Amino acid sequence: MEIKEYGKEVATIILATIVLAIAVAFKDSTIFYAAAISFLIIFVVNIITKKIVGYIFETDVKTKFWTWYQYGFRTDWHFKKPIPMLWLPLILVLFTKGFFLWLGILEFDVVAKTERVSRRHGLYRFTQVTEHHMAWIAILGLATNLVFAIGGYVLGFELFTKLSIYFIAWSMIPLGRLDGSKILFGGKTKWTIFFTVAMILLVWALTIL
């Protein structure tokens, strides 16, 4: 069962990489392969970090495509089934002729491991995975992307640095089940600080890089 789940995650990462590489290379097909390699590194770094942090919290972190479920403020205003939003980057780049890039394409779920559920005392006095835990998993995943973006800039990989920063910025949007929502619900202060950093980096990427 675990092998099947890992297979799904690998397929998700590969497909997400291809979709975003196509979107980024819409106006310049020569950067497709560089964009694909960049996104593959971005996703792998982000997901591995989340899994490590999740392991520390005694949880399993599962990556999947971002889905849209709620369409209104009332709890009963929702679709019967979540709608995968994999197509959104391609539709937006097509209608805007490559001007508007949407990079929010992945989300993650967290499930408590058996050993966490069976624990009643000590470090964890509750079995539920809280919004606080979800927020830190998301923050540290994006923080690792930031570290790699800086490393890419130092090494001269400008495209990788730009795409890493764009990915961080889009992920911070508190929309649906994107990382930004998980961080915001885990603490407004956390979200405000990291969102501010992401916006500063975005301005830098747009004006200097």
VOBA-18641 format. One record per residue: x, z, y of N, C-alpha, C in turn. Coordinates in steps of 0.05 Angstrom, whole numbers, plus 5000, padded with zeros to 4 digits. Each point is the difference from the previous one (the first is absolute). Layout:
N
XZYXZYXZY
...
! end
This chain:
209
501750004976498350005024501750005025
502250175000501750015023501549735005
500849874978501349745002498149805013
497550014993498049825011499650055030
500050265008499650075028502549915016
502450044989502449925014500049695003
499049874979499849705001498249915023
497850145003498149945022501450045027
501550215003501350065025502149795006
501549924980502149795004498749745008
497849934987498549755007499050025029
499050235007499050055028502249965020
502350114995502349975018500849715003
500249864978500949725000498049835016
497450044994497949845014499950065029
500350265007500050085029502449885014
502349994986502449885012499649705006
498849864981499649715003498049955023
497950155001497949965020501250045028
501450225004501150065027502349815007
501549914980502149805006498849745009
497849924987498649755009499050035028
498950245007498950045026502249995021
502350144995502250005019501249735003
500249854979501249735000498149785008
497750075010497949805007501149805020
501450095020501049825021502949904995
501350134981502849924993500450054970
499649794985500250024970502850064991
502049965017502750054991500750294996
498350185011500650294997498450124977
498649844984498350114979501550174981
502249914989501550154980501250255012
501049985025501250245013497850215005
497649905008497750185004499150134974
500049844979499150104974501950224990
502649965002502050204992499750255017
499649965026499750225019497550174992
497849874996497650154993500250144972
501449874982500450124974501550265003
502149995016501650255004498450215015
498549915020498350195016498050144981
498649854984498050124982501350184979
502149914988501350164979501150265011
501349995023501050245012497850205007
497949895012497750175008498750134976
499549844979498550104977501750204983
502649944997501750184985500250275014
500249995027500150255015497450164996
497849875002497450134996499850134973
500949854980499950114972501850244997
502350005013501850234999498850245013
498949965024498650225014497650104984
498549814989497750074984500950174975
502349924989501050154977500750295007
501150035024500650275010497550175003
497849875009497450135002498550014974
501349924978498749994974497549834999
500349765011497849815001501149724991
498149834993500649724994499049835024
501849835011499349835022499649714989
497649905004499449734990499649815024
501449785000499749805021498149784992
498349915020498149794995499549855026
498649784998499349855024498150165018
500349975026498250135018497249894996
498150185000497249924996498350115023
497849865006498150085021497450094987
499250245005497650124987497950085020
500750145020498150105020499749805023
497549945008499749825023498450135022
499550264999498650145021500850295000
499050165019500750285002498450174980
497749924992498550154981501149974972
499850214984501250004973498749804982
497549935006498649804982500449715010
501549975021500549735010502649904987
499849894977502449914985499249784981
502049844992499549794980499750134972
498749854982499750104973502750034987
501849825005502750024989502049955022
502350134999502149955020500949715000
500449885024500849725002503049985004
501549884981502949965004500549835025
501950095017500649865025502549834998
500849924976502449844996500049745017
497649895004499749745013500350025030
499750245012499950035029502549905014
502550054991502349895014500049705002
499249874978500049715000497849885018
497650124999497849915017500750035030
501150235007500750045028502249825010
502049964984502249835008499149715002
498149934983499049725000498349955026
498250195006498349965023501450045027
502250155000501550045024502549825001
500249824980502349814999502750145000
500150224985502550154997500750205021
498250035020500550195022499650294992
497950054984499350284993500650064971
501850194996500950084973498750274993
498750014977498950254990501650084975
501350235002501850084978498950254985
497750105008498850224985498649904975
501450014977498949874977499950184975
501550235001500150184977499050285008
498950144980499250285003500850154975
499850265001500750154976498050224994
499750074974498450224991501850214988
499250255002501550224989498350154980
501150054976498650154979501850234991
498950244999501550234991500849974971
502550074993500949994973498950234984
500049984974498950214983501350275005
502650005004501450265004499250135026
499249835020499150115026497250124996
498349864986497350104996500050264984
501850034981500150244984501350245013
501449945023501350225015498050155016
500250274999498150165015501450195020
502650044996501450195017502749885010
501450155016502649915009499949815024
501549794999500249825023497349885007
498549914980497449885005497850194992
498550105019497850184995497349854999
500249744999497649834999500849754984
498149874988500549764984499549755015
498550015022499249765014502349895016
500349745000502049865017498749995028
501350125020498850025026500849775018
498749985023500649795020502850045011
500950255000502750075009502149864981
499550024974501849874981500049695003
497649905003499649715003501649905025
499850155022501349935025503049994996
501150204987503050014997500949784981
498549934980500749784983500249745016
498049955017499949765016502250005021
500450235014502150025021502849944989
500650134978502749974989500549724989
497949874990500349734991500749825024
498650035022500549845024502750085013
500750264999502550095011502449864986
499749974973502149874985500249705008
497749885005500049725011501549995026
499650205017501450015026503050024996
500950174982502950034995501149734990
498649864983501049744990499949795022
498050025018499949825022502550035018
500750245005502450065016502549894986
500150054974502349904984500149695001
497649884998499949705002501049905026
499350145022500949925026503150025003
501150224990502950045001501449784984
498849924978501349804983499549725009
498249975020499549735011497749854988
498350154985497649874988497650035019
500049835020498050025021497149974990
499549804983497349964990499050234984
501750114983499350244984499350235018
501650045021499550225019497349975014
499549755009497449955014497750044982
500149894976497750034981499650294992
502250154997499750294993498650155023
500749945024498750135023497149925003
499549744996497249915001498350134978
501250034976498650134978499450295006
501950145012499650285008497850025020
500149835021498050005021497249954989
499749804984497349944989499150224981
501850124985499250214982499050255014
500950035025499250245016497249985012
498749774998497349975010498150164983
498550195011498150164984497549854994
500249814983497849834992499650004970
497550054992499550004971501750204986
501349924979501750174984503049945003
500749875022502849955006501550265005
502749994999501550255003499450155026
499449855021499450135025497650184999
498049934984497750184997500750254985
501649974979500950244985501750195017
501749885017501650175017498350145021
498149855012498250125020498450224989
498849974977498450214988501750234991
502549954995501850224993501150165023
499549905024500850155024500449815024
498550055021500149835024502850005013
501350234999502750015011501949824986
499950014973501849834984499549715007
497449935001499449715005500949925028
499550175020500749945027503049955003
501650184988502949985002501049744987
499149964975501049764986498949745011
497550015010498949765012501549935026
500750205015501649955025502749874993
501350114980502649894991499649714991
497949954985499449734990499549805023
498650095020499449825023502549945016
501750205003502649965015501749804985
500150034973501549814984498849725001
497349985001498749755001500649855026
500050155022500749885026502849905000
501850164988502849924998500349754983
498649994978500149764982499049755014
497950035016498749775013501649915024
501450185014501349925025503049964997
501350124981502949994998501049854975
498850064977500949874975499449705000
! end
